[in-house]
């Protein structure tokens, strides 16, 4: 299996690499909530772009334990766009952020 590779480092680029959701709480939207919180945290701390490396289960079926990077559909639903496809079942997605006007404290 070929691993997804991050794109070239850029100023303000943050990466989401995985989510850990306890058995018994999976498939209940916890990862989507974690994704929203991670994006919000990155935005409030100056990130310009958030990048992630999800699995596309429509290409390669996997159990919930194989989805620790999150499914592609979750990121697309959150507004990320696919920018690369290093393998059939792996994607690189990005979300451009607008600056937060909240104080950083």
N, C-alpha and C positions, 0 to 999 in steps of 0.2 A: 504494500500500500504506500502510495506517495503522499507525503504530508503536504499540507497547504503551506505556502511560503508567504511571509509578510512582504509587502511592497517595500520599496526603498524608504529608509527613514526620512522623515520630513519633520520640520519644526511644527509642534502642535499636534502631531499624530499620536493618538492613544490606541492601544489594542485591547480587545476583549478576547481572551484565549479559551476560557471554559466557565462552566457553571457546575456547581455541585448541589444537587437537589436530593434530599434524603428519600430513600425508597418509602413508598407510602404517600409521598407528596408529589410524585411525578405525574405528569399529564394533567395538571390542575392549574396551569398558568403561572406557576412560581418562577420559571425561567424568564418568561416575558416580563414579569414584575422586576426581576433582577436586572434585566436588560435596560428597562426604563430608568431604574435607579442608577445604573452604571453610566448611562448616557448623561443623565442629569448631573452626576458627580463630575464627570469629565468636563462638561460644559461650564460648570461653576468654578472649575479650577484651570480654565484657560485652554482646553483642548479645542482645536479647530476642526479636526477630523477624527472619527472613531472608526476603526477597522476591526473586522472579525473574520473568522475562518470556519464557517459552518459546514455541516454535512447536508447533502441533498438526498434525503431518504427516498425520493421518487426514482433515483438512479440506482441506489444500493440500499436495500432494506437493512435495517439495523434495529436492535432492541433499544430500549431507553438507556441502557448503560453505555451504548455506543454513541449517544447524542450529547456527550458532555460539552461539546462546542456549541450546541444548539442547532436546531434544524434551520435550513435556509429560509423556509417559509416564515419563521418567526422574525427574522431580520428584515425580510422584504415587507412584511406587514408593519414593521416599525419605521419604515421609510428608508432603509438602507438600499443601496443599489449594488448590483454585482459588477465588479470591475475586473475580475479575472476568474479563470476556471482551470487551476493547475492539474486537475484530474476530473474524470467524469462525475465523481461523487463529492468533490471538494470545491468550495467556492471561496473567493475573497470578496467581501462586501465592505462598503464604506458609507458613512453618513457624515455629510458636511454639517457643521454646527454653526449656529449663530451665537454670538456672545451673550452671556447672561448679564443682566443688569442688576442682579442681586449682589450684595456685599459678600466678600469671601472671608468669612470669619467663623 
